[in-house]
Amino acid sequence: MTNKNKKKICPIIIIPARLESSRLKKKLLRKLNGIPIIVQVAKLAQSLKIGNVIVGTDSKEILNLCKKNGIKSVLTKKSHSSGTDRVYEVYQLIKKSYDVIINLQGDLPVFGEEIFLRLIELFNDTCVDIGSAICDLSESELEDKNVVKAIVKLNKKRNGYARDFKRDIEKKKNVYHHIGIYAFRPNALKKFIRLPQSVNEKKRSLEQMRALDNRMKIKLTKVSNALPSIDTMEDLRRIRLHFKKNNL
C-alpha cells in the first residue's frame, strides 16, 4: 500500500567507520587527493544537504579527525560485528528521532544525490521496512561472486520488493547488481539488529538475508550506476585515478 498523503520524510545519514579492515589496513585513513577517505565520504554526504550526517567510529583517531574537519562524530563500542550494529548504537546515542536512517559505508567516496533521494522516496510506501538500491548487472558480473545479485521485478517507477539475494545465479531476467547501501525505519533497524543470524545469512554471507528470512520487507530502487567501494589497494589506485581524471 502506498501512502497518498505524503509527508516530508526526515532522514539521517550515519556512516559506520571501523578503524581496522582486513584487506586494506586502516583504509578509512588512506588519502584521496590528500584527504582521508572517511573525510571525503562525510564531506560529500554533507554537501548534498539530504539530512544530518554523523560518523560512528571505534577509533579516537577517526573521531578527532572528523571533529577537526567539522563532521559530527561519536565514539562507539569496538565489539560490533557489523556496521549495522554500529549504526544502531549511534542512533541510540544521539537521542533524536528521524523517519529514516541511511547506513552509508565509509569506503564509498563517489556518489550523487540520486541514490539518496530514491531511497527516501521508497518510504512513502508504508509497507517498507528497509530500502536499498540496484543497478543493471553486466555480463562479466554474472559469474563474479563478489557482486551480490538482487532478484526483483520492478514497476514503472523502477522500484520493487526484493525476492532474493544471491552470489551465484545463472539467469539474468529480473536480476540486478545490488548496491550495499541501506535505509531503515528506526523500528525496523531495532528489530533487525536483535534478530539472530539466519541460515541463509550464514550460508551466503549476506546480512540482508536475515531480513528476508524473517519476512521483513526490503524495497529496492534502480539507479544509474553502482557505487565504487574501496576494499583493496587496487580499488584505491583505481579511485585515485578517477579523482585525478575528473579533477575531484
C-alpha positions as CSV (number, residue, x, y, z in Angstrom):
1,M,0.0,0.0,0.0
2,T,1.3,3.4,-0.9
3,N,0.6,6.4,1.3
4,K,-1.1,9.1,-0.9
5,N,-0.9,11.8,1.8
6,K,2.9,12.1,1.6
7,K,4.6,13.9,4.4
8,K,8.1,15.2,4.3
9,I,10.4,12.4,5.4
10,C,13.2,13.4,7.7
11,P,16.3,11.3,7.2
12,I,19.7,11.0,8.9
13,I,22.9,9.6,7.3
14,I,25.0,7.5,9.6
15,I,28.5,6.4,8.5
16,P,29.9,3.4,10.4
17,A,33.7,3.8,10.5
18,R,35.7,1.0,11.9
19,L,39.5,1.7,12.0
20,E,40.8,-1.7,11.2
21,S,39.9,-3.6,8.0
22,S,41.0,-7.0,6.9
23,R,42.1,-6.4,3.3
24,L,43.4,-2.8,3.4
25,K,44.9,-1.7,6.7
26,K,43.3,1.4,8.2
27,K,41.8,2.1,4.8
28,L,39.5,5.0,6.0
29,L,42.6,7.0,6.9
30,R,44.1,6.4,3.4
31,K,44.1,9.6,1.3
32,L,42.4,10.7,-1.9
33,N,43.9,14.0,-3.1
34,G,45.5,14.4,0.3
35,I,42.2,14.0,2.2
36,P,41.4,10.9,4.3
37,I,38.7,8.7,2.7
38,I,36.3,9.0,5.7
39,V,36.5,12.8,5.5
40,Q,35.9,12.6,1.7
41,V,32.8,10.5,2.2
42,A,31.3,12.5,5.1
43,K,32.0,15.9,3.4
44,L,30.4,14.7,0.1
45,A,27.3,13.5,2.1
46,Q,27.1,16.8,3.9
47,S,27.4,18.7,0.6
48,L,24.2,17.0,-0.8
49,K,22.2,18.5,2.1
50,I,19.9,15.4,2.2
51,G,19.9,15.3,6.0
52,N,22.2,15.4,9.0
53,V,25.4,13.4,8.7
54,I,27.2,11.7,11.6
55,V,30.1,9.3,11.8
56,G,30.1,6.5,14.3
57,T,33.6,5.1,15.0
58,D,35.5,2.8,17.3
59,S,38.6,4.9,16.9
60,K,39.6,8.1,18.7
61,E,41.9,8.9,15.7
62,I,38.9,8.9,13.3
63,L,36.7,10.7,15.9
64,N,39.3,13.6,16.3
65,L,39.9,13.7,12.5
66,C,36.1,14.2,11.9
67,K,35.7,16.8,14.5
68,K,38.7,18.7,13.2
69,N,37.0,18.8,9.8
70,G,33.6,19.9,11.0
71,I,32.0,16.4,10.8
72,K,29.7,15.3,13.6
73,S,31.0,12.1,15.1
74,V,30.5,9.8,18.1
75,L,32.7,7.1,19.7
76,T,31.1,3.6,19.7
77,K,32.0,0.2,21.0
78,K,34.8,-1.8,19.4
79,S,32.9,-5.0,19.8
80,H,30.4,-4.6,17.0
81,S,30.4,-7.4,14.5
82,S,28.8,-5.3,11.7
83,G,28.4,-1.8,10.5
84,T,24.6,-2.1,11.0
85,D,25.1,-2.7,14.7
86,R,27.3,0.4,14.9
87,V,24.7,2.5,13.1
88,Y,22.1,1.4,15.6
89,E,24.3,2.4,18.6
90,V,24.9,5.8,17.0
91,Y,21.1,6.3,16.6
92,Q,20.6,5.4,20.3
93,L,23.4,7.8,21.4
94,I,22.1,10.9,19.5
95,K,18.8,10.7,21.3
96,K,16.9,12.3,18.4
97,S,14.1,10.8,16.2
98,Y,14.3,10.6,12.4
99,D,11.9,8.9,9.9
100,V,14.7,7.1,8.0
101,I,18.2,6.0,9.0
102,I,20.5,5.7,6.0
103,N,23.6,3.5,6.5
104,L,26.3,4.9,4.3
105,Q,29.5,2.9,4.1
106,G,32.7,4.9,4.8
107,D,34.6,3.4,1.9
108,L,32.2,4.8,-0.8
109,P,33.8,8.1,-1.9
110,V,31.9,8.5,-5.2
111,F,28.1,9.1,-5.1
112,G,25.5,11.7,-6.0
113,E,22.1,12.7,-4.6
114,E,20.1,10.4,-6.9
115,I,20.6,7.3,-4.8
116,F,19.6,9.1,-1.5
117,L,16.5,10.8,-3.0
118,R,15.3,7.5,-4.5
119,L,15.9,5.6,-1.2
120,I,14.0,8.2,0.8
121,E,11.1,8.1,-1.7
122,L,10.7,4.4,-1.1
123,F,9.4,5.1,2.5
124,N,6.3,6.8,1.2
125,D,5.2,3.2,0.9
126,T,4.1,2.3,4.4
127,C,4.9,-1.4,4.0
128,V,8.6,-0.8,3.6
129,D,10.9,-1.8,6.4
130,I,14.2,-1.5,4.6
131,G,15.2,0.3,1.4
132,S,18.2,-0.4,-0.8
133,A,19.4,0.1,-4.3
134,I,20.3,-1.8,-7.5
135,C,21.6,-1.1,-11.0
136,D,22.0,-3.1,-14.2
137,L,24.1,-6.2,-14.0
138,S,26.8,-6.6,-16.7
139,E,27.6,-10.0,-18.3
140,S,31.0,-10.0,-16.7
141,E,29.5,-9.6,-13.2
142,L,27.1,-12.6,-13.6
143,E,29.7,-15.1,-12.5
144,D,31.5,-12.8,-10.1
145,K,30.8,-14.0,-6.6
146,N,31.9,-10.6,-5.2
147,V,29.0,-8.9,-6.9
148,V,25.8,-9.6,-5.0
149,K,22.7,-10.1,-7.2
150,A,19.2,-9.0,-6.2
151,I,16.2,-10.8,-7.7
152,V,13.3,-8.3,-8.1
153,K,10.5,-7.4,-10.5
154,L,10.4,-3.7,-11.0
155,N,7.4,-1.5,-11.5
156,K,7.1,1.6,-13.8
157,K,8.8,3.7,-11.2
158,R,11.8,1.3,-11.2
159,N,11.0,0.0,-7.7
160,G,10.1,-3.4,-6.4
161,Y,10.2,-5.7,-3.4
162,A,13.3,-7.9,-3.1
163,R,12.6,-11.6,-3.7
164,D,16.1,-12.9,-3.0
165,F,19.8,-12.1,-2.9
166,K,22.5,-14.4,-4.2
167,R,26.1,-14.5,-5.2
168,D,25.7,-17.3,-7.7
169,I,23.0,-17.2,-10.3
170,E,22.6,-18.4,-13.9
171,K,19.6,-16.5,-15.2
172,K,19.6,-12.8,-15.8
173,K,15.9,-12.0,-16.0
174,N,14.8,-9.7,-13.1
175,V,18.4,-9.9,-11.7
176,Y,20.3,-6.8,-10.8
177,H,23.6,-5.7,-9.3
178,H,22.8,-5.0,-5.6
179,I,24.4,-1.8,-4.2
180,G,25.3,-2.2,-0.5
181,I,23.6,0.9,0.9
182,Y,20.6,0.5,3.2
183,A,17.9,2.7,4.7
184,F,15.8,1.7,7.7
185,R,12.8,2.8,9.5
186,P,14.0,3.1,13.1
187,N,11.8,0.3,14.4
188,A,12.9,-1.9,11.6
189,L,16.6,-1.3,12.4
190,K,15.9,-2.1,16.1
191,K,14.2,-5.3,15.1
192,F,16.9,-6.3,12.6
193,I,19.9,-6.0,14.9
194,R,18.1,-8.0,17.6
195,L,17.4,-11.0,15.3
196,P,19.8,-13.9,15.3
197,Q,21.7,-14.6,12.1
198,S,19.6,-16.7,9.8
199,V,20.6,-19.9,8.0
200,N,20.8,-18.1,4.6
201,E,22.7,-15.2,6.0
202,K,25.4,-17.6,7.3
203,K,25.4,-19.8,4.2
204,R,25.6,-16.9,1.7
205,S,27.5,-14.4,3.8
206,L,24.7,-11.8,3.1
207,E,23.4,-9.9,6.0
208,Q,20.2,-8.8,4.2
209,M,19.1,-12.4,4.1
210,R,18.4,-12.1,7.9
211,A,15.7,-9.6,7.0
212,L,14.1,-11.6,4.2
213,D,14.2,-14.8,6.2
214,N,12.3,-13.0,8.9
215,R,9.7,-11.7,6.5
216,M,10.9,-8.1,6.7
217,K,10.1,-6.1,3.6
218,I,13.0,-4.8,1.6
219,K,12.1,-2.5,-1.3
220,L,14.7,-1.8,-4.0
221,T,15.1,1.1,-6.3
222,K,17.0,1.2,-9.5
223,V,19.7,3.9,-10.0
224,S,22.0,4.7,-12.9
225,N,25.3,3.3,-11.6
226,A,26.9,1.2,-8.9
227,L,28.9,2.9,-6.2
228,P,32.6,2.0,-6.4
229,S,33.9,0.9,-3.0
230,I,37.5,0.7,-1.7
231,D,38.3,-2.8,-0.3
232,T,41.8,-3.4,-1.7
233,M,44.9,-1.4,-2.8
234,E,43.9,-2.0,-6.4
235,D,40.5,-0.4,-5.7
236,L,42.3,2.6,-4.0
237,R,44.5,3.1,-7.0
238,R,41.5,3.0,-9.4
239,I,39.6,5.6,-7.3
240,R,42.7,7.8,-7.1
241,L,42.9,7.7,-10.9
242,H,39.2,8.5,-11.2
243,F,39.7,11.5,-8.9
244,K,42.7,12.7,-11.0
245,K,41.0,12.3,-14.3
246,N,37.9,14.2,-13.1
247,N,39.7,16.8,-11.1
248,L,37.9,15.9,-8.0
